[in-house]
Amino acid sequence: MRAGRVPGVSAAAFAQALLLAFSTGGGTALADTFQVPGDFDTIQQAIDGVADGDTIHVAPGIYAENLTVRGKHVFLESDFVTTGERADIDATVIDGGNGSFVLEVHADTGSAATLRGFTLRNADDGITPRNPITFRDGRITGTQDGIDFEDGSVGVILDSVFDGNGDDGLDLDDRSAVRIAGCVIADNGQDGIEIRLQDFAGDPIEVIIEDNWIVDNGEDGIQLIDYGGLTPRTFIFERNVFVDNVAAAIGMMCAENTDENFEGCPIPEPVLIANNTFVRNSHAVSGGVNVTAVNNLFLDQAVLGVKNVTGGSFVAYSLFWGNGADAQDSNVDDATTTREDPRLLETFELAENSPAIDAGAASFVHGAFAFELDPSEYSGSAPDLGAVEFVPEPAARLARLTALACAALCARRRARPRGPREAVPPGARPAASSR
């Protein structure tokens, strides 16, 4: 999808700029690679001893360390970089020993870190970035917040797992520009992704959350927390699968409140919600007066599909089926809405006779957003509804689904089949962290 504000920087350009600036391919041609153990006994000794842009290759093992990167950009990699085996991620562990963080990227100018192929665990924060961070092909578990983005941080988070964290999988505070793609964000105690909308001075930023599986979190899948007034942020939520989150898949809260009560806060920031699949959450989308929701599939929400998506918002090219109610106080375009069984398979793909096939819009302009799908991005006469585009060849479907997402979701469904969740009354959840 080519999406962006009108006028403004596109999501694709934002993502490309971040990936070029903080790639995972190591430093410059003149950079060196150092071994831990070997050249250095500990990872922190290596971080302190190498030059800006150097790579640190870490052998399999459990490293009990609290790491700080300060005044340089370092590249940390495990054997996964050469083997491509996810077992090497599980075998290369940095354990924070119940400290404040496993890794901190300091606020000093020039600080940045790129990690690929690690498991981080056992700390308040897995990563505390105050400067750019790339985290790819990894796992963060057993922390409070997997990644706790602080003011001024920039993040590219790819193909990783955030599970079993006590508070949030990822937490974005203040001026944090982040792209999260290809991740499984599951079984976290509160929100999968929590985003606080504190005001800030400076250039507008985008937060892009795409191609993720956001599953079974203890409160919201994604939660936006309003601090009063319009801030220079734009949100793009595209091709995510939201399943079995206890409260809202995408919930919007007022007055700095992080305890979901389904108020459906009228958050004014532009939010694009495109080609997502929502299954068995309490609510799918709650709140927003500047939401453009298009090509989404809403199946079996316990209470509501969309609530208080009002004001200048518009919900179009949607499929609603089996929800407690489809919509309340929301601007839903009945002319482009389908209400039939979408015939989802266990992998959340569409069966070949699904009414969601070819039922979406290839281009759409509304409010702050304009987007256009290239014909190469869909397989029929028009895009499908939902996150996973149907293609007729089974081999092509399997190749298109990432091994990470398919394995995680299929295993979860086999192990714990369940029906729609019960409604969650306001105040029923334990108080969330104030972090």
N, C-alpha and C positions, 0 to 999 in steps of 0.2 A: 504494500500500500504506500502511496505517496501522499502523505498527509501533512498539513501544517496550518498555521494561522494565516489569516488573510488581512494585511500582509504579514510576513514573518519568515523565520527560518523553518525549513521542513524537518520532519522527524528524521528522515533519511540523512539529511545533511548534518544534523546534530550528531547522530550516531556515528557517521563516518568520521567526523572531526575528532570525536573522542577516541575512536579506535585507532586513528592515525597518530594521535598525540601520545596515546598510552597503550601501544600495541603489546601483544604477549610474545613477540618474536625475539626478545632479547634487546640489548642495547645497540650501539652503533657498530660499524664494522671494526672499529679499533678497540671495542670493549673486550674484556677478558671474562672467562668463566672459572669460578673457584668451587672447590668441593668441600662439603660438610658431611661427615668428617673427612679429614685429609689435609686440606690447606688450612682449615680452621676447625677447632673442636666443637664450637657451638654456632648456632645461626646468628646470634647477636654479635659475636666476635667477627663473623664474616661481614655482617651489615656495617659494622664500624670500620672494618679494615679495607673494604673494596672501594673503588672509585665510582663516581657518578656514571650510571649506565651499565655497570658490570652485572653479570649473572652469577647467582649462587645456586649450585645444584646440590640438592639435599637428598641423601640416601634414605631408603626406608628405615623407619624407626619411630620411637616416641620421644619427642623433645620437650622437656619440661622448661618452658621459657616464656617470658613476657617481652615481646620484641618492640622496639621503637626505631622507626626510620626517620632520620632528621637531616635535612639539608642536601639530600641527594635522591636520585631515582634508582632504586635497586630492583632487580628482577630475580624472583625466587621461583625455582622450578623443582619438581620431583621427577622420578623415572617415568611418570605418566606421559611427559612431553615426548619421549622417544617410543614408548611401548603402546600408548593409547589404551592401556588396560586400566579399568576403573579400580581393580584390586590394588593398584599402586597408590591411588588416592586414599583408600582405607588404610594402607600400610605406612603412610607418611603423615604422622600426626604431630601437631604442635599443641601441647596441653598447657593451658594458662594457670593451672593450679589454684583456681578460685580467686585469681587476681582481678584487677580492674579491666584488663583486656588481654587478649592473646597477641594482637598486633595493633600498634598505634602508628598512624602516619601523622607526624608532627605538623604544627601550623607554620613552622619556619619556611621561608621562601626556598623553593627548589625541592621540597620533600615530596616524594611520590613512591608508590610501590606497585609492582605487578606480581601477582601470585598465580601459579598454575599447578594444579595437581595435589592439593593438600586437604587434609581434614583438620579443622580448628575446633577446639572444644574446651569446656570447663573454665569459664571466666564470666565476668559481668557482660562485657562485650567481646564478641569474636574479633571484630575489627572496629577500631575507632578512627575513622578518617577525618582529618582536618585539611587535607590536601588530596590530590588525585589518587585514586585507587582503581586498579583492575583486578578482579577476582574471577578466575575462569577455571572450569573443570575441577571444582572443589566441593567441599561439604563443611557446613558449620552447624554444630549440634551441641546441646548441653550448655548453652550460655543463657543469659537473660535476653539480650538483643544480639542476633547474629551479626549484623553490621549496623552500627549506630552512627549515621552520617551527621557530622557537625557542621557548623557554619563555614561556608566557603569550599566544601568538599565537592569533588566531581567524581562520579563512579561509573564504571562499565562492569556489569555483573552478568556473566554468561555461563550457561550450561552447568549450573551448580545446584546443590541441594541444601535447603535450610529447613531443618526439621528438629523437633524436640527441644526448641528453645523456650525458656520459661515465660518470656514476655512476647516479643515480636521477632519474626524472622528477619525483617529489615526495618529500620527506623530512620526516617528522614526529618531532620530539623533545620530550621532557618534556610539559608541560601544553599541548597544542595541540588545540583543538576545531575540526574542519574538516568542511566538506561539499564533495565533489568530484562534479560531475554533468555529464553530457553531453559528456565529454572523450574525445579520442583520446590514449592514452598508449602510445607505440610506439617500438621500436628504441632504447631506452635501454640503456647498457652493463651495468648491474647490474639493479636492480629498477625496475619501473614506479612503485610506491609503497612506500617503506620506512617502517615505524613502530616506533619504539623505545619500550618500555614502562617508562621510568624512573618510579619512584614520585613522587608529589607530594602536597602538602597543598591542600585546597580542595574546592570543589563537584565532584561527578561530571561527566564530560564524555562526549559522544558523538562518534564519528567516523563519518560517513555517506559511503559511496562507492556511487553509484548511476548507472545509465544510461550507463556508460562502455564504450569499446572498449579493452581492455588487451591489447596485441598485440606479439609478437615481441621481448620484452625479454630481455636477456642472462642474467638469472637468474630471479627470481620476478616474477609479475605484481604481487602484494601480498605483502609480507613483514612479519610481526610478530616482534619480537625481545624475548624475555623478559629481565627483569632480576631475577627472583626475587620471588615473592609476588604477591598479588592487588592490583591498582591500581583506582581508581574510574573505569574506562573501560568504555564499551559500544561495540561495533562493529556496524554495519549495512552489509552488502554486498548490494546489491539490483539486479537487472536489468542486470548487467554481462556483456559478452561477452569471454571470455578465450581467445585463440588463439595457438598457437605460441610461448608463453613457454618458454624453454629448460629451466627447472627446474619449480617448482611454480606453478600459477596463484595459489593462496593457500598460502603456506608459513609455518610457525611454528617458530621457532628458540629454543633455550635458551642461557642463560649468556652473554648479550650477543654471541652469535656471529651474524655477518651473512653467512657463507659457507655457502650452502645445502648441507646434507648429508642431507636427507630424514629427519632424526631424528623429525619429528612431535612437537614439544615439547608437553607437556601444559599449555598456557597456560590459566589459570583464568578470564580475563575473558570475559564473555558476548559471543558472536559470533553474529549472525544472518546466514545465507547463504541468500538467497531469490531464486528466479527468475533464476538465472544460467545462462549457456551456457558450457561448458568444452569446448574442441576442441583436440586435438593438442598439449597440454602434456606434459611428462614425467609430473608428478603434477597432479591437480586440486586437492585439499585435503589438506594434511598437518599433522596435529596438532590439539590443542584438546580440553579436557575439559568445556567448557561451550558447545558449538556446537549451534545449532538450524539444520539445513540442510533446506530444504523447497522443492519445486517446481523442482529443478535438473536440468539435462541434461548428462550426462557422455559425450562421444563421442571415441574414438580417442586417449585418453592413452597415451603410449608405455609407461608402467610401471604406474601405479595411478590409479584414480579417487579413492578416499579411503583415507587411511592414518592410523592412530592417532587417529581421531576417536572418542574413547572416554570413559570416566568417565560424566559426566552428559550427554554429547552424544547427539544423535538425528538420524539421516539418514532422511528420509521423503519420499514422493511424488517419487521420482527416476526418471530413465531412464538406464540404463547400456548402452553399446553400443560394441564394437570396442576396448575398453581392453585393455592388457596383462593386467591383472586389475582387477576392479571395486572390490574392497575388501580391506583387510588390517587386522585388529585394530580394527574400527570398528563402531559400533552402527547398522547399517542395518536398517530395517524392511522385511522381505521382502514383507509383505502389501500395501504401497503402492508397491512397486518394479516398474518395467517394464524388460524386457530385450528390446527390439526396435529395429530400425533407425529412427531418428527422422525420416529423410527430410528432411534440411536442404537448403535451397537455397543458392546462392552467397552470398546476403546474410545467411545464418544465420537466415532465416525458416523456418518450418515449411511443407512442402508440404501441400496440402489433405487428403491421406490419411495424415498423420503420426499415429502412435499417441500422440504427446505432446499432441495437441489435447484439451482438456477433461479432462486427466488429473491436474490439480493440485488443491490444497486452497484453498478460499476463506477459510478461517479456521483458525487453528492456535494452540495454547497449549502451550508446553513451556519448562520451566526459567524463565529470566529474561524470556522474551518471550511476548507475545501479539500477534497481528496479525489483521486482517480486511480483505479486499479488497472494496471497493464493487463492485456488479455493473457499474457503468460502466467499471471498470478491466479487464474482460475481455469477450470477445465471444460466448462460447458458454454452455453450461450450467455450466461450471466453468472456472477459470483453466487455461491451458496450462502445460506444463513448459518451462523455459528463459526467456531474456531477452526474446524478441520474440513478443508475443502475435499469434496468427493472426487475421486478419480476412478475410472472403471477397472483398471488393472490392479489385481491384488498385490502384485509385487511392487508396483509404484506406490500404493498406499502404505505398505509396510516400510518402504525406504523413506517415505516422507515423514512418518512418525519417528521422532527421536527415540533411540533405544532407552535413554534415561527416562523419558516421560512414560513411554508405553509400559516398561517394566514396573515402574513405581505405581502407576494407576491400576494396571491389571492385577497386580499382586494385592493391592489394597482392596479392590472390589471382590476378589476371590476370598480373601481372608475375612472380610467383615461386610458381607452384604447387609443392606439396611434399606428401609423405606424412607419416606420423607421425614425430615426432622419435625419435632414438636415446635410449636411457636415458643419464642423466648420472650417472656414478659419483661418490660423495663425493670431494671434493678436486680434481675435474677443472676446476672454474672457477678463474680467477685470484682472488687474494685481493681482497676488496672493500675499499672505502675505510672507514676508521674513523670517518668523519664521522657 
